[in-house]
Amino acid sequence: MDIWLEYAWALLILIGLEGLLSADNALVLAVIAKHLPENQRSKAINYGIIMAFAFRFAALFAISFIANVWQVQAIGAAYLLYLGLKHVIQARFGKKDAHKEEKQSGSARGFWGTVGKIALADLAFAIDSILAAVALALGLPDSPLGDFGGMDGGKFAVVVLGGIAGLVLLKYAAGWFIKLLAKRPALETTAYAIVAWVGVKLAVITLAHHDIGVLDHDFPHSTAWTIVFYGVLVAIALLGWFSPANKPAAKNEEQH
């Protein structure tokens, strides 16, 4: 009985963890698609959600590959860092009309270009999601359910259930974030800052890989790093939420 209580507790923690990653994934979907006309925006987000489902379920059956091949982790980290830092630097140091230019270039890129960008972001988030889930599940004792896909059956079930919960949240959160971005425009830069920070997390996992060995193999799963990662994540989110850049949008909302 004790083992199943431990599994239930791990599942609750994982649902919360996957919820955070899915919320960020949903926010990024909303930000990438927001330049499109409303009918195309909804379609692009729906494609993004379908691809997120596909990538995360594919990742479940490639756990050993993703967890052991550091190049896969490094590519995901590099893409998230590039995507996040590019927009944060542009927002902070770019020209005042950079946002307008980006919107125009986004329109020129068109629907399928936007869907492609969403696909890459979904893939990187899928890698991070599965690594986070596996890291938590591997700390559990072996169950009496046998092995499945090269992993203990009970641990695999925890990873699958946590992933499904995260995807359900992703489905309903993306549309809500589109509306929220209209009221709090500073959250767009915040979303990309969080993307870059998740990229740092994937980079830390890569550097701790046994073939690289720059960091201790257990460091990415240590209590200290976990506290630092989520502490910074929450701080970035709060800074974006309370940013003075949101005030003009709030005034416009009140006038309408």
C-alpha positions as CSV (number, residue, x, y, z in Angstrom):
1,M,0.0,0.0,0.0
2,D,2.9,2.4,0.8
3,I,4.3,2.1,-2.6
4,W,1.0,3.2,-4.3
5,L,0.8,6.2,-1.9
6,E,4.3,7.2,-3.0
7,Y,3.2,6.8,-6.6
8,A,0.1,8.9,-6.1
9,W,2.1,11.7,-4.4
10,A,4.7,11.6,-7.3
11,L,1.8,11.8,-9.8
12,L,0.3,14.9,-8.0
13,I,3.7,16.6,-8.1
14,L,4.2,15.7,-11.7
15,I,0.8,17.0,-12.7
16,G,1.8,20.4,-11.1
17,L,5.1,20.3,-12.9
18,E,3.6,19.4,-16.2
19,G,1.0,22.1,-15.6
20,L,3.7,24.8,-15.3
21,L,5.5,23.6,-18.5
22,S,2.2,23.3,-20.4
23,A,1.1,26.8,-19.3
24,D,4.4,28.2,-20.6
25,N,4.0,26.1,-23.8
26,A,0.5,27.6,-24.2
27,L,1.7,31.1,-23.7
28,V,4.4,30.7,-26.3
29,L,1.8,29.3,-28.8
30,A,-0.3,32.4,-28.1
31,V,2.6,34.7,-28.6
32,I,3.8,33.1,-31.8
33,A,0.3,33.0,-33.4
34,K,-1.0,36.4,-32.2
35,H,0.1,38.3,-35.4
36,L,-2.2,36.2,-37.6
37,P,-5.8,37.1,-38.4
38,E,-8.3,35.7,-35.9
39,N,-9.6,32.8,-38.0
40,Q,-6.0,31.7,-38.9
41,R,-4.8,32.3,-35.3
42,S,-7.3,29.8,-33.9
43,K,-6.3,27.3,-36.6
44,A,-2.6,27.7,-35.9
45,I,-3.1,27.2,-32.2
46,N,-5.1,24.1,-32.8
47,Y,-2.3,22.7,-35.1
48,G,0.1,23.6,-32.3
49,I,-1.9,21.7,-29.7
50,I,-2.2,18.7,-32.0
51,M,1.6,18.7,-32.6
52,A,2.2,19.1,-28.9
53,F,0.1,16.0,-28.3
54,A,1.9,14.1,-31.1
55,F,5.4,15.1,-30.0
56,R,4.8,14.3,-26.3
57,F,3.3,10.9,-27.0
58,A,6.1,10.2,-29.4
59,A,8.6,11.2,-26.7
60,L,7.1,8.7,-24.3
61,F,8.1,5.9,-26.7
62,A,11.6,7.4,-27.2
63,I,12.4,7.9,-23.5
64,S,15.6,6.0,-23.5
65,F,16.7,7.9,-26.7
66,I,15.9,11.3,-25.3
67,A,17.3,10.6,-21.9
68,N,20.6,9.1,-23.2
69,V,21.5,11.1,-26.4
70,W,22.9,14.4,-25.2
71,Q,22.8,15.9,-28.7
72,V,19.0,15.8,-28.7
73,Q,18.9,17.7,-25.4
74,A,21.5,20.2,-26.7
75,I,19.5,21.0,-29.8
76,G,16.4,21.6,-27.7
77,A,18.3,23.8,-25.3
78,A,19.9,25.8,-28.2
79,Y,16.6,26.4,-29.9
80,L,14.8,27.6,-26.8
81,L,17.7,29.9,-25.8
82,Y,17.8,31.3,-29.4
83,L,14.0,31.8,-29.5
84,G,13.8,33.4,-26.1
85,L,16.9,35.6,-26.1
86,K,16.3,36.9,-29.6
87,H,12.9,38.3,-28.6
88,V,14.0,39.5,-25.2
89,I,17.0,41.4,-26.6
90,Q,14.9,42.8,-29.4
91,A,12.2,44.0,-26.9
92,R,14.8,45.5,-24.6
93,F,17.4,47.0,-27.0
94,G,15.6,47.1,-30.3
95,K,14.0,50.1,-32.0
96,K,10.7,51.5,-30.7
97,D,8.9,50.3,-33.8
98,A,10.5,46.8,-33.6
99,H,7.3,45.3,-32.4
100,K,5.5,46.7,-35.4
101,E,8.2,45.5,-37.8
102,E,8.0,42.0,-36.2
103,K,4.3,42.0,-36.7
104,Q,4.7,42.9,-40.4
105,S,7.4,40.3,-40.9
106,G,5.2,37.8,-39.0
107,S,2.3,38.6,-41.5
108,A,4.7,38.1,-44.4
109,R,5.9,34.8,-43.0
110,G,2.3,33.6,-43.2
111,F,0.3,30.9,-41.7
112,W,2.5,27.9,-42.5
113,G,5.6,29.7,-41.4
114,T,4.0,30.4,-38.1
115,V,2.9,26.7,-37.8
116,G,6.5,25.7,-38.5
117,K,7.8,27.9,-35.7
118,I,5.1,26.6,-33.3
119,A,6.2,23.0,-34.2
120,L,9.8,23.7,-33.3
121,A,8.8,25.2,-30.0
122,D,6.5,22.2,-29.3
123,L,9.3,19.8,-30.0
124,A,11.7,21.5,-27.6
125,F,9.0,21.7,-24.9
126,A,8.2,18.0,-25.4
127,I,11.9,17.1,-24.8
128,D,11.9,19.2,-21.6
129,S,8.6,17.8,-20.5
130,I,9.6,14.1,-20.9
131,L,13.0,14.7,-19.2
132,A,11.3,16.4,-16.2
133,A,8.8,13.5,-15.9
134,V,11.4,10.8,-16.3
135,A,13.7,12.4,-13.7
136,L,10.8,12.4,-11.2
137,A,9.6,8.9,-12.0
138,L,13.1,7.3,-11.8
139,G,13.2,8.3,-8.1
140,L,10.3,6.0,-7.4
141,P,10.6,2.4,-6.2
142,D,10.0,-0.4,-8.8
143,S,6.4,-1.5,-9.0
144,P,5.0,-5.0,-9.5
145,L,3.7,-4.1,-13.0
146,G,6.7,-5.3,-14.9
147,D,8.6,-3.4,-17.6
148,F,7.1,-1.4,-20.5
149,G,9.1,0.3,-23.2
150,G,12.4,-0.2,-21.3
151,M,11.0,1.3,-18.1
152,D,9.2,0.0,-15.0
153,G,5.4,-0.2,-15.8
154,G,4.4,1.8,-12.8
155,K,6.9,4.6,-13.5
156,F,5.8,4.6,-17.2
157,A,2.1,5.0,-16.1
158,V,3.0,8.0,-13.9
159,V,4.9,9.7,-16.8
160,V,1.9,9.0,-19.2
161,L,-0.8,10.3,-16.7
162,G,1.3,13.4,-15.9
163,G,1.8,14.1,-19.6
164,I,-2.0,13.7,-20.3
165,A,-2.9,16.1,-17.5
166,G,-0.4,18.7,-18.9
167,L,-1.8,18.4,-22.4
168,V,-5.4,18.9,-21.1
169,L,-4.3,22.1,-19.5
170,L,-2.4,23.1,-22.7
171,K,-5.6,22.7,-24.8
172,Y,-7.6,25.1,-22.6
173,A,-4.9,27.5,-21.7
174,A,-3.8,28.7,-25.2
175,G,-7.0,30.5,-26.0
176,W,-7.1,32.2,-22.5
177,F,-3.5,33.4,-23.0
178,I,-4.4,35.1,-26.3
179,K,-7.0,37.2,-24.4
180,L,-4.6,37.8,-21.5
181,L,-1.9,39.1,-23.9
182,A,-4.3,41.9,-25.1
183,K,-4.7,43.1,-21.5
184,R,-1.1,42.5,-20.4
185,P,1.3,43.0,-23.4
186,A,4.4,42.8,-21.2
187,L,3.6,39.1,-20.8
188,E,4.9,38.6,-24.4
189,T,8.4,39.4,-23.4
190,T,7.9,37.5,-20.2
191,A,6.9,34.4,-22.1
192,Y,10.1,34.5,-24.2
193,A,12.2,35.1,-21.0
194,I,10.7,32.0,-19.5
195,V,11.4,30.1,-22.8
196,A,15.1,31.1,-22.5
197,W,15.1,30.0,-18.8
198,V,13.7,26.6,-19.8
199,G,16.5,26.5,-22.4
200,V,19.0,27.1,-19.6
201,K,17.4,24.1,-17.7
202,L,17.8,21.9,-20.7
203,A,21.4,23.1,-21.1
204,V,22.1,22.2,-17.5
205,I,20.7,18.7,-18.1
206,T,23.0,18.4,-21.2
207,L,26.1,19.6,-19.3
208,A,25.4,17.0,-16.6
209,H,25.1,14.1,-19.1
210,H,27.6,11.4,-18.4
211,D,29.3,11.8,-21.8
212,I,29.8,15.6,-21.1
213,G,30.5,15.6,-17.4
214,V,30.8,19.4,-17.0
215,L,28.3,19.3,-14.1
216,D,27.6,16.6,-11.6
217,H,25.2,14.0,-13.1
218,D,22.8,14.5,-10.2
219,F,22.9,18.3,-10.2
220,P,19.8,18.9,-12.5
221,H,17.7,16.8,-10.1
222,S,19.1,18.3,-6.9
223,T,16.9,20.2,-4.4
224,A,19.1,23.3,-4.7
225,W,18.8,23.6,-8.5
226,T,15.1,22.8,-8.4
227,I,14.5,25.7,-5.9
228,V,16.6,28.0,-8.0
229,F,14.9,27.1,-11.3
230,Y,11.3,27.5,-10.1
231,G,12.2,30.5,-7.9
232,V,13.5,32.3,-11.0
233,L,10.6,31.1,-13.1
234,V,8.1,32.5,-10.6
235,A,10.1,35.8,-10.3
236,I,10.1,36.3,-14.1
237,A,6.3,35.6,-14.3
238,L,5.6,38.1,-11.5
239,L,7.8,40.8,-13.1
240,G,5.8,40.4,-16.3
241,W,2.5,40.4,-14.6
242,F,3.2,43.6,-12.6
243,S,5.2,45.4,-15.4
244,P,4.4,49.1,-15.9
245,A,4.1,48.3,-19.6
246,N,0.7,46.7,-18.9
247,K,-0.8,50.0,-17.8
248,P,-1.5,51.6,-21.2
249,A,-3.3,48.4,-22.3
250,A,-5.3,48.4,-19.1
251,K,-6.4,52.0,-19.7
252,N,-7.4,51.3,-23.2
253,E,-9.4,48.3,-22.0
254,E,-11.3,50.5,-19.5
255,Q,-12.0,53.1,-22.2
256,H,-13.6,50.4,-24.3
